[in-house]
Amino acid sequence: MNFLFVALGGAIGAMARYAISLIPVKTGFPILTLITNIAGAIIIGFIVGFTSNKDNISGNTVLFWKTGVCGGFTTFSTFSLEAFNLLDNKQYTLGGLYIVLSVTCCILGILCVEKLATVVKL
């Protein structure tokens, strides 16, 4: 049943992300992605804050919003929450390492695989 709540939320999040990508903006800066990532971080922060002291909110509701909607909208919101939690728990070294490794490894991963993909023949 948990998977169903995540899947339904994910579909809504993905559709919202796609809708934002259709906004006609002409700029060399990825402003729509930035807006999506900031909005996702704000939304997941609200969900965590709102549900943290509420016993009457079901786990499925939290899964729907946090993992489903926010995860489908942008995984950057999850990254931001995890980085915030590490820093908020005064785990500065781990938090900084997580941030640096996430950004660096993801960019390097794209670079390496993009180069590899140019030589792969299917």
Backbone bond lengths (Angstrom), bond angles and torsions (degrees), N, CA, C in turn:
res aa  C-N    CA-C-N  psi(-1)  N-CA   C-N-CA  omega(-1)  CA-C   N-CA-C  phi
1 M - - - 1.451 - - 1.532 111.13 -
2 N 1.343 116.61 -36.55 1.467 119.98 178.75 1.516 111.47 -57.71
3 F 1.338 115.94 -40.33 1.457 120.15 -179.46 1.523 111.78 -61.09
4 L 1.322 116.88 -35.79 1.455 121.34 179.43 1.526 111.10 -64.78
5 F 1.334 116.68 -42.71 1.465 120.11 178.54 1.523 111.04 -65.20
6 V 1.323 117.08 -41.01 1.465 121.00 178.14 1.528 110.00 -65.59
7 A 1.318 116.78 -43.40 1.464 120.77 -178.76 1.529 111.81 -64.22
8 L 1.311 116.87 -43.66 1.464 120.22 179.05 1.525 111.38 -64.12
9 G 1.313 116.62 -45.39 1.458 120.84 177.30 1.520 111.11 -63.65
10 G 1.333 116.23 -40.94 1.463 121.03 179.35 1.523 112.15 -61.21
11 A 1.308 116.13 -39.97 1.467 119.74 178.30 1.527 110.61 -63.14
12 I 1.300 116.69 -42.74 1.476 120.43 178.83 1.525 110.48 -64.92
13 G 1.332 116.50 -44.38 1.461 120.43 178.99 1.522 112.25 -62.16
14 A 1.328 116.48 -43.21 1.467 120.56 179.82 1.528 111.02 -65.54
15 M 1.321 117.36 -39.33 1.468 120.17 177.93 1.527 110.67 -65.94
16 A 1.331 116.78 -38.21 1.469 119.90 178.50 1.527 110.54 -65.61
17 R 1.322 116.42 -41.33 1.467 120.26 178.25 1.526 110.23 -62.36
18 Y 1.317 116.28 -44.41 1.462 120.54 179.24 1.528 110.38 -62.80
19 A 1.317 117.43 -41.70 1.466 121.09 179.40 1.529 110.74 -59.69
20 I 1.328 116.66 -42.09 1.468 119.78 178.33 1.527 110.33 -64.33
21 S 1.325 116.98 -37.31 1.467 119.99 -179.01 1.528 112.56 -66.46
22 L 1.320 117.02 -16.21 1.468 120.78 179.99 1.526 113.04 -86.29
23 I 1.320 116.96 -6.82 1.465 120.17 178.67 1.526 108.08 -65.54
24 P 1.326 117.31 124.44 1.468 119.52 -175.95 1.533 112.63 -75.10
25 V 1.322 115.28 96.85 1.462 121.91 178.88 1.524 107.32 -123.62
26 K 1.322 115.65 129.25 1.460 119.85 179.84 1.521 108.96 -112.61
27 T 1.320 114.84 100.54 1.452 121.15 178.23 1.522 108.32 -156.77
28 G 1.313 116.50 153.17 1.453 120.44 177.37 1.518 112.19 -78.96
29 F 1.326 117.05 -11.67 1.455 122.74 -179.59 1.522 108.91 -93.15
30 P 1.346 118.79 134.09 1.476 120.90 -178.03 1.532 112.47 -75.22
31 I 1.319 115.53 64.72 1.466 121.86 -174.73 1.527 112.72 -63.94
32 L 1.327 117.16 -37.28 1.468 118.92 -178.53 1.530 111.33 -68.11
33 T 1.321 117.27 -36.65 1.465 120.28 176.02 1.515 110.09 -67.18
34 L 1.322 116.21 -42.18 1.463 120.04 177.87 1.525 110.64 -60.52
35 I 1.308 116.79 -45.50 1.464 121.17 178.73 1.528 110.33 -61.49
36 T 1.326 116.69 -43.19 1.461 121.39 178.74 1.521 110.58 -60.65
37 N 1.324 117.01 -46.07 1.463 120.78 -178.79 1.528 111.95 -65.72
38 I 1.303 117.13 -41.15 1.466 120.44 178.31 1.526 110.03 -66.59
39 A 1.322 116.71 -44.82 1.469 120.38 178.50 1.523 110.90 -61.00
40 G 1.333 116.91 -42.47 1.461 120.50 178.59 1.518 112.02 -61.72
41 A 1.331 116.34 -41.29 1.467 120.29 178.69 1.525 110.66 -65.11
42 I 1.320 116.58 -41.07 1.467 120.70 178.55 1.527 110.43 -64.83
43 I 1.318 116.30 -43.58 1.465 120.60 -178.84 1.524 110.91 -64.36
44 I 1.342 117.38 -47.08 1.471 119.02 -178.44 1.520 110.73 -66.76
45 G 1.336 117.26 -34.74 1.461 120.39 176.33 1.516 111.42 -62.97
46 F 1.327 116.27 -42.21 1.465 120.77 177.62 1.524 110.55 -63.42
47 I 1.330 116.82 -44.99 1.469 120.72 -178.57 1.520 110.56 -60.86
48 V 1.324 116.88 -46.65 1.465 120.46 -179.88 1.525 110.34 -63.42
49 G 1.322 117.14 -45.89 1.462 120.33 179.63 1.514 112.49 -64.70
50 F 1.318 116.98 -42.42 1.458 121.92 -177.00 1.520 112.02 -68.80
51 T 1.331 117.53 -38.20 1.467 120.40 -174.87 1.523 113.62 -91.30
52 S 1.334 117.80 -9.37 1.469 119.34 -174.06 1.520 113.66 -65.15
53 N 1.300 118.64 -31.67 1.467 121.38 -177.66 1.521 112.89 -112.68
54 K 1.306 116.59 19.17 1.462 120.20 -177.04 1.533 109.62 -114.25
55 D 1.322 115.78 113.12 1.463 120.26 178.48 1.525 112.08 -81.00
56 N 1.326 116.79 -17.17 1.461 120.14 -175.32 1.538 113.01 -88.82
57 I 1.335 117.87 3.14 1.462 121.06 178.05 1.522 107.89 -99.44
58 S 1.320 115.59 123.89 1.462 120.24 -175.14 1.525 111.59 -71.36
59 G 1.315 114.56 154.94 1.461 120.91 175.80 1.515 111.47 -60.50
60 N 1.326 116.98 -33.70 1.468 120.78 178.63 1.526 111.34 -65.72
61 T 1.319 116.32 -35.44 1.465 119.91 177.62 1.526 110.09 -65.39
62 V 1.320 116.11 -43.49 1.460 120.17 178.37 1.526 110.10 -64.63
63 L 1.324 117.84 -43.50 1.467 121.08 176.55 1.527 111.21 -58.69
64 F 1.323 116.01 -44.67 1.457 121.19 179.84 1.527 110.74 -56.17
65 W 1.347 116.57 -50.55 1.460 120.54 -174.70 1.523 113.25 -78.61
66 K 1.338 116.02 -49.65 1.470 119.90 -172.08 1.528 111.55 -75.96
67 T 1.313 117.53 -55.38 1.461 121.10 -176.52 1.527 110.89 -81.64
68 G 1.324 116.22 -40.86 1.459 120.05 -177.39 1.515 113.43 -76.03
69 V 1.327 116.47 -72.25 1.471 120.33 -174.82 1.527 110.93 -61.57
70 C 1.320 117.18 -52.40 1.473 119.16 -177.91 1.520 111.49 -67.21
71 G 1.322 117.15 -38.86 1.467 120.06 178.28 1.511 112.38 -65.31
72 G 1.333 116.94 -38.23 1.460 120.52 177.10 1.517 112.11 -73.40
73 F 1.315 115.70 -30.91 1.464 121.31 -178.95 1.522 110.12 -74.60
74 T 1.327 116.47 -48.99 1.457 121.50 178.19 1.512 110.02 -167.84
75 T 1.335 117.08 127.62 1.465 118.38 174.90 1.521 110.46 -74.39
76 F 1.322 116.99 -10.27 1.459 120.13 177.43 1.521 110.30 -63.22
77 S 1.327 116.66 -29.37 1.463 119.38 178.30 1.524 110.02 -65.04
78 T 1.325 117.59 -39.62 1.454 121.12 177.72 1.521 110.37 -66.80
79 F 1.314 116.98 -44.70 1.466 121.67 176.35 1.529 110.14 -56.77
80 S 1.323 116.44 -45.82 1.466 120.57 -178.92 1.518 111.47 -62.71
81 L 1.337 116.84 -42.51 1.460 121.11 179.14 1.523 110.78 -63.90
82 E 1.324 116.83 -44.33 1.462 120.12 -178.95 1.535 110.62 -65.10
83 A 1.328 117.06 -42.60 1.465 120.92 178.05 1.527 109.59 -63.52
84 F 1.321 117.31 -44.44 1.466 121.64 178.32 1.528 110.89 -59.58
85 N 1.344 116.63 -45.19 1.463 120.13 -178.81 1.524 111.48 -60.93
86 L 1.326 117.27 -41.90 1.464 120.05 177.66 1.527 110.55 -62.07
87 L 1.323 116.58 -47.08 1.466 120.05 -179.60 1.527 111.52 -67.34
88 D 1.324 116.49 -39.67 1.461 121.28 179.85 1.529 111.26 -64.56
89 N 1.326 116.14 -31.01 1.471 121.52 177.59 1.525 111.86 -87.70
90 K 1.328 115.03 15.77 1.467 122.56 176.71 1.524 113.17 61.55
91 Q 1.319 115.93 26.14 1.460 121.62 174.78 1.534 107.40 -96.55
92 Y 1.324 114.55 65.32 1.461 121.36 -171.80 1.524 112.88 -63.63
93 T 1.306 116.76 -40.62 1.463 119.58 -179.71 1.526 110.21 -65.46
94 L 1.335 116.05 -47.83 1.470 119.61 178.57 1.527 111.06 -63.37
95 G 1.318 116.63 -42.43 1.463 120.56 179.58 1.514 111.65 -62.08
96 G 1.322 116.54 -47.67 1.462 120.50 178.44 1.508 111.88 -62.77
97 L 1.335 116.07 -42.44 1.466 120.44 178.42 1.525 110.65 -62.50
98 Y 1.321 116.50 -42.94 1.465 121.09 179.06 1.524 111.11 -60.87
99 I 1.319 116.79 -43.86 1.460 121.21 -179.58 1.527 110.36 -65.07
100 V 1.322 116.63 -50.64 1.467 120.67 -177.93 1.528 111.15 -63.55
101 L 1.333 116.65 -46.20 1.466 119.40 -179.96 1.526 112.05 -64.51
102 S 1.317 116.87 -41.62 1.467 119.63 -179.37 1.521 111.44 -60.35
103 V 1.321 115.96 -50.28 1.467 119.73 -177.20 1.525 110.54 -68.64
104 T 1.325 116.94 -49.19 1.461 121.05 -176.65 1.525 111.83 -63.97
105 C 1.323 117.02 -49.80 1.466 120.23 -176.97 1.531 112.30 -65.95
106 C 1.303 116.66 -36.12 1.466 118.93 178.96 1.528 110.89 -67.71
107 I 1.314 117.08 -42.68 1.465 120.11 179.00 1.524 109.76 -66.92
108 L 1.332 117.62 -45.00 1.467 120.54 177.80 1.532 111.28 -63.90
109 G 1.322 116.16 -36.84 1.468 119.96 177.05 1.513 111.89 -61.05
110 I 1.314 116.53 -43.75 1.467 120.22 177.27 1.518 110.14 -62.75
111 L 1.319 116.65 -45.82 1.464 121.03 -179.68 1.525 111.12 -58.49
112 C 1.325 117.55 -49.60 1.465 121.44 -177.69 1.523 112.47 -65.14
113 V 1.311 116.54 -46.70 1.460 119.45 -177.07 1.518 111.31 -71.16
114 E 1.323 117.41 -34.49 1.456 119.56 176.78 1.530 109.84 -61.61
115 K 1.329 116.90 -43.40 1.466 121.05 178.09 1.520 110.64 -65.15
116 L 1.331 117.25 -42.71 1.449 121.83 179.28 1.530 110.73 -63.02
117 A 1.306 116.61 -40.52 1.461 121.07 -178.03 1.522 112.44 -63.91
118 T 1.317 117.35 -25.87 1.469 119.54 179.83 1.528 111.92 -71.52
119 V 1.331 117.60 -20.85 1.474 119.76 -179.01 1.521 112.83 -101.94
120 V 1.331 117.56 -9.83 1.459 121.47 179.51 1.521 109.15 -78.02
121 K 1.314 115.88 130.21 1.472 121.65 177.58 1.512 109.43 -109.52
122 L 1.305 115.80 120.85 1.478 119.97 177.72 1.503 110.47 -112.73
